[in-house]
Structures are given as structure tokens and as C-alpha cells.
Amino acid sequence: MNAFEYARAADIAEAVRLKAADPAAKFIAGGTNLIDLMKYHVEHPARLIDITRLPLRSVEPSHSGGVMIGALVPNSDLAYHPLIESRYPLLSSAILAG
């Protein structure tokens, strides 16, 4: 595994700034297989940006009639979310089938 820098973003703005400063950086959060890919030399990021503590766990209707899904919403939570089950049943089924 290659050496890498680690940064924990305190807020969304900081995560965006860190990524803008290093476009090759990768975001890391719970449930990711990025570390495994790094161990097998598939991915080689020089910097990881930890976003696990950011407020990105919501599922909300958007103003345009769609849905906004936070980057940290677990698949199981998304599949069983009432909004997804009622308005996007195919998405719910696809997640559960995976």
C-alpha cells in the first residue's frame, strides 16, 4: 500500500476546498472499499479526505420534483426510506437486489 496523506473535513466547505486543492484526492467514508483497492494497488491516491462526520445522511424531496440523496446515506436506509419506496420503487428494489 502506498503512503498517503489523511485529512478529516470539519464541514462541507472544507471538504470542497481540500478536493479543489488536490483533484486526485479521494473521499473516504464508512462502507467504502477504497482501502481494499489501495491494498491491491488498484487505487493510488496521495490524499484521503474523510467525510464521515459531515451532515450528508438525509433523503429529501428536491424543489424540481426529484430527490436529494446524501452521500453518506447507507444503501439499506435508502432502500427502505418511505420516499424512495413510494416514488422510486425500482431504485429500492435494485438496491435490495444488490
Secondary structure, DSSP 4 states (H G I P E B T S, - for coil): ----EEEE-SSHHHHHHHHHH-TT-EEE-TT--HHHHHHTTS---SEEEE-TTSS---EEE-TTSSEEE-TT--HHHHHT-HHHHHH-HHHHHHHHH-
